[in-house]
Amino acid sequence: MLLEFTMCGSAEHKCNPYDVVSDIVRHKLLLLISVKPQDIHSISRELKLSVEEVTKHIRELQRCGLIIEENSLYKPAFAIFTRKDLKKLQPIISRLVTIIIECVKEYIDHVHQVINKLTVVKRV
């Protein structure tokens, strides 16, 4: 498996995104177009597949809303992060968490004071 997915879906939706991306070719296709949007012929050349085969995979990915077409170029409809991307993002996320914690610590007493001053009025 090239990609690990975490997706949201709906029971009413007629497409299970996990089923659609179960084919390794679709993993490769998603990774390819995540780097740079491409047309069907470029995707076909890169993946060494016929245009017809690529078209079949693209239609399934589109049916589930996983890719979009703009000016005959296909790209993912969502952000794709590689493990390398996640390693780069981890220090940024950690720093952001630290800043949020510092802000909460700084203002929590004020928040408690405001809450204590609030009164609840029951409407009849």
Secondary structure, DSSP 8 states (H G I E B T S, - for coil): ----------TTSS--HHHHTTSHHHHHHHHHHHHS-B-HHHHHHHHT--HHHHHHHHHHHHHTTSEEEETTEEEESS----HHHHHHHHHHHHHHHHHHHHHHHHHHHHHHHHHHH-------
